[in-house]
Amino acid sequence: MKKILLFSLVFVLVLFAFVKVSYAKAEPWTAAGSRDVQSNTTTPELGPILDAGFNYKIVVTGTYLAGDGIEADALCSFRTGSSTEWTDLVSTYESYGTTLLDLMVNGESNWGTTCSPDHTYSQVITGDGTMPNLFILDTYPSNNTGLLHVEFYKFWKATGGPNSCTTLQSGNILYSAGHFLADTPIKPGFDIFGYNYQAHLFSGSYFNAYAGGAGFPPYLGDDTAYLTDSPTAEDHWAWPYRTTQVLMKWNDAWLANTDCDADGKLDRHYGYPSYRGSGAWETNHMWDAYPDTEDETVIYKWNDFYKIVAVPTDATLIDGTWYNADGGKIGTDIWGEFAIIQEVYNDQGTGDHGVLYKSPVGPGFGKY
């Protein structure tokens, strides 16, 4: 039953897929000013003063022309004659990196990695009492025409302490649109699918980890009854794994149980621009049973356990494996920011038993 490993790695994505949340009340943002950033200069446009300790949402819209048949927005671009779609890298200028032609805020481009069809992007930053620098990064800006429009919105309360965070106890964080529990509060304790966001864990059916986000009710073990009420569930890719049980645990850096940055979502890698270096970790333990291929009365049990960590900022990815700054092997890459540092697999049918991989750097979370 070794094939179960192929989808077990996919499972960890459940944390990313179904914790899209929003405030039960209207977002408490107030307009704090706007700026037009010209594309034909790299001289910074100064934004409004951002009060220290307050979060600000920055929203940028529009496109501009960058010469050589290129149209660009704050993150992506399209070059007539060589592009087939909008991309982060500039077509035929890939060697300049992903930030070429991006709108920079205090020297950084933090608009995500996905091109926006309507050319609108946003990010949240914390004010420090100064005016942010805004400019479009280009090596030859003089042939550019047009501008990007930037708007600033201030969150109504200061950040920086427990009292500034929205909690699950407040009842103001909701399941996302499309979820079976859409528009209802995410509460402390287990929900009907097996998630306990307050305690940082999931326990339940593999299928149930995905069912809610797909709009289905929880699976309770009766195939006939379930498919009578939800016939299209049988077409969901996770349906074949409904008998597999999963226990996941994670820390605050992986997925918090609060929203402290006022973006309307449970925080991920709070205080860090990405997962790398954040200390985020997650464990994934799965188990099930399957019949012998020749004698179905013989049942084999299996279980699989993973430890996954966010890699350090100074780690290097070589041929699908992460190494630390000293050249020590961390583990196999997953999703570009994470590594598997330990796997333990047992299968009565295949004879697998024990540790399949343990990072030479160490399997302890504190090392990363």
C-alpha positions as CSV (number, residue, x, y, z in Angstrom):
1,M,0.0,0.0,0.0
2,K,3.0,2.2,-0.5
3,K,1.1,4.3,-3.0
4,I,-0.7,6.0,-0.1
5,L,2.5,8.0,0.4
6,L,1.9,9.8,-2.9
7,F,-1.2,11.5,-1.7
8,S,-0.2,11.9,1.9
9,L,2.1,14.7,1.0
10,V,-0.7,16.5,-0.8
11,F,-2.8,16.3,2.4
12,V,-0.9,19.0,4.2
13,L,-2.3,21.5,1.8
14,V,-5.6,21.3,3.6
15,L,-4.4,23.9,6.0
16,F,-3.9,26.3,3.1
17,A,-7.1,25.4,1.3
18,F,-9.8,25.8,3.8
19,V,-9.0,28.5,6.3
20,K,-10.1,31.5,4.3
21,V,-11.9,33.6,6.8
22,S,-13.5,37.0,7.0
23,Y,-14.9,39.3,9.6
24,A,-18.5,38.9,10.6
25,K,-18.7,42.7,10.6
26,A,-17.7,45.1,7.9
27,E,-13.9,45.5,7.8
28,P,-12.8,48.3,10.1
29,W,-10.7,50.2,7.6
30,T,-10.8,53.9,6.9
31,A,-9.4,55.7,4.0
32,A,-5.9,57.2,4.8
33,G,-4.9,58.8,1.5
34,S,-3.9,57.9,-2.1
35,R,-1.0,58.4,-4.5
36,D,-0.3,58.1,-8.2
37,V,3.0,56.4,-8.9
38,Q,4.5,57.5,-12.2
39,S,6.1,54.7,-14.3
40,N,8.8,56.9,-16.0
41,T,10.9,57.5,-13.0
42,T,12.4,55.6,-10.1
43,T,12.3,58.6,-7.8
44,P,10.1,57.5,-4.9
45,E,6.7,58.9,-4.5
46,L,6.1,59.4,-0.7
47,G,2.9,58.0,0.7
48,P,1.0,59.4,3.6
49,I,2.4,59.2,7.1
50,L,1.6,55.8,8.6
51,D,1.0,56.1,12.3
52,A,3.3,53.9,14.4
53,G,1.7,50.7,15.6
54,F,-1.3,50.7,13.2
55,N,-1.9,48.4,10.3
56,Y,-2.5,49.8,6.9
57,K,-3.9,48.1,3.8
58,I,-2.3,49.2,0.6
59,V,-4.3,48.6,-2.6
60,V,-2.8,49.2,-6.0
61,T,-4.7,49.2,-9.3
62,G,-4.0,49.8,-13.0
63,T,-1.5,49.1,-15.7
64,Y,1.2,51.1,-17.5
65,L,3.3,50.7,-20.7
66,A,7.0,49.8,-20.2
67,G,8.2,50.0,-23.8
68,D,9.2,47.0,-26.0
69,G,5.6,46.0,-26.3
70,I,5.2,45.4,-22.5
71,E,2.2,46.2,-20.4
72,A,2.7,45.8,-16.7
73,D,0.8,46.1,-13.4
74,A,2.1,46.1,-9.8
75,L,3.3,42.4,-10.0
76,C,2.9,41.0,-13.5
77,S,3.4,41.8,-17.2
78,F,2.5,40.9,-20.7
79,R,4.8,41.3,-23.7
80,T,3.2,41.4,-27.2
81,G,4.9,39.0,-29.5
82,S,6.3,36.6,-26.8
83,S,3.8,36.3,-24.0
84,T,0.8,34.0,-24.0
85,E,-0.3,35.1,-20.5
86,W,0.5,37.6,-17.8
87,T,3.5,36.4,-15.7
88,D,5.6,37.6,-12.8
89,L,8.8,37.3,-14.8
90,V,9.0,39.8,-17.7
91,S,9.1,37.9,-21.0
92,T,12.6,38.0,-22.6
93,Y,13.9,39.8,-19.5
94,E,13.7,36.8,-17.1
95,S,17.3,37.3,-16.0
96,Y,16.4,40.5,-14.2
97,G,14.3,38.5,-11.7
98,T,10.7,38.6,-10.5
99,T,10.7,42.1,-9.2
100,L,11.4,43.9,-12.5
101,L,8.6,46.4,-13.2
102,D,7.0,45.7,-9.8
103,L,5.6,48.4,-7.6
104,M,8.0,48.6,-4.6
105,V,6.9,49.7,-1.2
106,N,9.9,50.6,1.0
107,G,12.1,48.7,-1.4
108,E,10.0,45.4,-1.3
109,S,7.5,43.8,-3.6
110,N,5.0,41.9,-1.4
111,W,2.0,41.5,-3.8
112,G,2.0,37.7,-3.7
113,T,2.8,35.4,-6.6
114,T,-0.5,35.2,-8.5
115,C,-1.3,37.6,-11.4
116,S,-4.6,39.4,-10.8
117,P,-7.0,39.4,-13.8
118,D,-8.3,42.9,-12.8
119,H,-4.8,44.2,-12.0
120,T,-5.7,44.9,-8.3
121,Y,-3.4,43.8,-5.5
122,S,-3.2,44.5,-1.8
123,Q,-0.9,44.0,1.2
124,V,-0.9,45.0,4.9
125,I,2.0,46.7,6.5
126,T,2.4,48.2,10.0
127,G,3.1,51.9,10.3
128,D,6.2,53.3,11.9
129,G,5.4,57.0,11.9
130,T,7.1,57.6,8.5
131,M,6.0,58.0,4.9
132,P,6.5,54.8,2.8
133,N,8.5,55.1,-0.4
134,L,6.7,54.0,-3.6
135,F,8.3,53.5,-6.9
136,I,8.3,51.2,-10.0
137,L,11.5,49.1,-10.3
138,D,12.8,49.4,-13.9
139,T,16.3,49.6,-15.3
140,Y,15.2,52.0,-18.1
141,P,12.1,53.9,-16.9
142,S,12.4,56.8,-19.3
143,N,10.5,55.0,-22.0
144,N,7.6,54.1,-19.8
145,T,4.1,55.8,-19.9
146,G,1.3,55.7,-17.4
147,L,0.9,55.2,-13.7
148,L,-0.3,53.0,-10.9
149,H,-2.9,54.2,-8.5
150,V,-2.3,53.4,-4.8
151,E,-4.8,53.8,-1.9
152,F,-4.1,53.5,1.8
153,Y,-6.6,52.3,4.4
154,K,-6.0,52.4,8.2
155,F,-7.1,49.7,10.6
156,W,-9.1,51.3,13.4
157,K,-7.0,49.9,16.3
158,A,-3.3,49.6,17.0
159,T,-1.3,46.4,16.7
160,G,1.4,44.9,18.8
161,G,-0.3,43.1,21.7
162,P,-2.8,40.4,22.5
163,N,-5.6,42.9,22.8
164,S,-5.1,44.0,19.2
165,C,-5.8,40.5,17.8
166,T,-9.2,39.2,16.7
167,T,-9.8,35.8,18.3
168,L,-12.1,32.9,17.6
169,Q,-13.8,33.6,20.9
170,S,-15.0,36.9,19.4
171,G,-17.2,35.2,16.9
172,N,-16.1,37.6,14.3
173,I,-14.1,35.1,12.1
174,L,-16.2,33.2,9.7
175,Y,-16.0,30.1,7.4
176,S,-15.4,31.3,3.8
177,A,-17.9,31.5,1.0
178,G,-18.5,28.1,-0.6
179,H,-17.8,26.2,2.6
180,F,-20.5,24.0,4.0
181,L,-20.5,26.2,7.1
182,A,-20.1,29.5,5.2
183,D,-21.0,32.7,7.0
184,T,-21.0,31.0,10.4
185,P,-18.3,31.7,13.1
186,I,-15.3,29.4,13.5
187,K,-15.6,28.5,17.1
188,P,-13.0,27.1,19.6
189,G,-13.2,23.3,19.8
190,F,-13.7,20.8,17.1
191,D,-16.0,21.6,14.2
192,I,-18.2,18.9,12.6
193,F,-15.4,18.0,10.1
194,G,-12.6,17.4,12.7
195,Y,-10.8,20.8,12.7
196,N,-9.9,22.4,16.0
197,Y,-8.3,25.7,14.9
198,Q,-8.0,26.9,18.5
199,A,-6.0,23.8,19.5
200,H,-4.0,23.7,16.2
201,L,-5.1,20.2,15.1
202,F,-7.3,18.2,12.8
203,S,-8.6,14.6,13.6
204,G,-10.8,12.8,11.3
205,S,-11.5,11.3,7.8
206,Y,-9.1,12.3,5.0
207,F,-12.2,13.1,2.9
208,N,-13.6,15.3,5.7
209,A,-10.5,17.4,5.6
210,Y,-11.6,18.6,2.2
211,A,-15.4,18.0,2.3
212,G,-16.4,21.2,4.0
213,G,-14.4,23.5,1.7
214,A,-16.0,21.8,-1.3
215,G,-19.5,22.5,0.2
216,F,-20.2,18.9,1.3
217,P,-21.4,17.9,4.8
218,P,-19.1,15.7,7.0
219,Y,-18.8,12.0,6.0
220,L,-19.9,9.8,8.9
221,G,-19.1,6.3,7.6
222,D,-22.3,5.3,5.7
223,D,-21.5,5.5,2.0
224,T,-25.1,4.8,0.8
225,A,-26.7,7.4,3.1
226,Y,-24.0,10.0,2.3
227,L,-24.2,9.6,-1.5
228,T,-28.0,9.7,-1.4
229,D,-27.8,13.2,0.2
230,S,-24.6,14.3,-1.6
231,P,-24.3,12.3,-4.9
232,T,-21.6,14.5,-6.4
233,A,-19.3,13.8,-3.5
234,E,-18.3,10.5,-5.2
235,D,-16.6,12.6,-8.0
236,H,-14.4,14.5,-5.5
237,W,-10.8,13.3,-5.8
238,A,-10.5,12.7,-2.0
239,W,-13.6,10.4,-1.8
240,P,-11.6,7.2,-2.4
241,Y,-9.6,8.0,0.8
242,R,-12.6,8.5,3.1
243,T,-11.7,5.6,5.3
244,T,-8.2,6.9,5.9
245,Q,-7.9,8.6,9.3
246,V,-5.7,11.6,9.8
247,L,-4.2,13.5,12.8
248,M,-2.5,16.8,12.0
249,K,-0.9,19.2,14.5
250,W,0.7,22.5,13.8
251,N,2.2,25.6,15.5
252,D,1.2,29.2,15.5
253,A,3.6,30.2,12.8
254,W,2.0,27.6,10.5
255,L,-1.5,28.7,11.2
256,A,-2.5,30.8,14.2
257,N,-5.8,30.9,16.0
258,T,-5.9,34.7,15.9
259,D,-5.8,37.5,13.3
260,C,-3.3,40.1,14.5
261,D,-2.4,41.7,11.2
262,A,-6.0,42.8,10.5
263,D,-6.3,41.1,7.1
264,G,-9.4,39.2,8.0
265,K,-7.7,35.8,8.1
266,L,-6.1,33.6,10.6
267,D,-2.4,34.5,10.6
268,R,0.3,32.6,8.9
269,H,4.0,33.2,9.6
270,Y,3.0,36.3,11.6
271,G,5.8,38.8,11.7
272,Y,7.7,37.3,8.7
273,P,7.3,38.1,5.0
274,S,7.1,34.4,4.2
275,Y,7.2,31.0,5.8
276,R,11.0,30.7,5.4
277,G,12.7,31.4,8.7
278,S,9.4,31.6,10.6
279,G,9.8,28.4,12.6
280,A,6.5,27.0,11.2
281,W,6.0,23.2,11.5
282,E,3.4,20.6,11.0
283,T,3.0,16.9,11.7
284,N,0.8,14.6,9.6
285,H,-0.1,11.1,10.8
286,M,-2.4,8.9,8.7
287,W,-3.6,5.3,9.1
288,D,-5.9,2.8,7.4
289,A,-6.2,-0.9,6.3
290,Y,-6.5,-2.7,3.0
291,P,-7.2,-6.3,1.8
292,D,-4.7,-8.7,0.4
293,T,-4.9,-8.8,-3.4
294,E,-5.3,-12.6,-3.5
295,D,-7.3,-13.2,-0.3
296,E,-9.6,-10.3,0.7
297,T,-10.2,-11.9,4.1
298,V,-6.6,-11.0,5.0
299,I,-6.4,-7.4,6.1
300,Y,-3.2,-5.4,6.3
301,K,-2.8,-2.2,8.4
302,W,-0.6,0.7,7.6
303,N,0.3,4.0,9.1
304,D,2.5,6.9,7.9
305,F,3.9,9.9,9.9
306,Y,5.6,13.0,8.7
307,K,7.3,16.0,10.2
308,I,7.5,19.1,8.0
309,V,9.2,22.4,8.7
310,A,9.6,25.8,7.1
311,V,13.2,26.0,5.9
312,P,15.6,28.7,7.3
313,T,16.1,31.8,5.2
314,D,19.7,30.9,4.5
315,A,18.8,27.3,3.3
316,T,19.7,26.3,-0.3
317,L,17.6,24.1,-2.6
318,I,19.6,21.7,-4.7
319,D,18.0,19.1,-6.9
320,G,14.8,19.0,-4.8
321,T,16.6,18.8,-1.5
322,W,17.1,21.6,1.1
323,Y,20.5,22.1,2.7
324,N,21.3,24.5,5.6
325,A,24.0,27.2,5.5
326,D,26.7,24.6,6.7
327,G,25.8,22.2,3.9
328,G,23.8,19.9,6.2
329,K,20.9,18.0,4.5
330,I,17.6,19.2,5.9
331,G,15.2,17.2,3.7
332,T,13.1,16.8,0.6
333,D,11.5,20.0,-0.7
334,I,7.7,20.5,-0.6
335,W,6.0,23.7,-1.9
336,G,9.2,25.6,-2.2
337,E,9.4,26.8,1.4
338,F,9.2,23.6,3.4
339,A,11.1,20.4,3.9
340,I,10.3,16.9,5.2
341,I,12.6,16.2,8.1
342,Q,11.3,12.9,9.2
343,E,9.1,10.0,7.9
344,V,8.1,6.9,9.7
345,Y,6.1,4.3,7.7
346,N,4.7,0.9,8.7
347,D,2.8,-1.5,6.4
348,Q,2.0,-5.1,7.2
349,G,1.5,-5.8,3.5
350,T,4.7,-4.5,2.2
351,G,6.9,-5.2,5.2
352,D,7.9,-1.6,5.6
353,H,8.6,-0.8,9.2
354,G,10.2,2.2,11.0
355,V,12.0,5.3,10.0
356,L,12.3,5.9,6.2
357,Y,14.0,9.2,6.6
358,K,15.4,11.3,9.4
359,S,17.2,14.6,8.6
360,P,20.9,14.4,9.4
361,V,20.6,18.0,10.6
362,G,18.1,16.7,13.1
363,P,14.4,15.8,13.4
364,G,13.6,18.3,16.1
365,F,11.5,21.4,15.3
366,G,13.7,23.7,17.3
367,K,16.6,23.4,14.8
368,Y,14.6,25.3,12.2
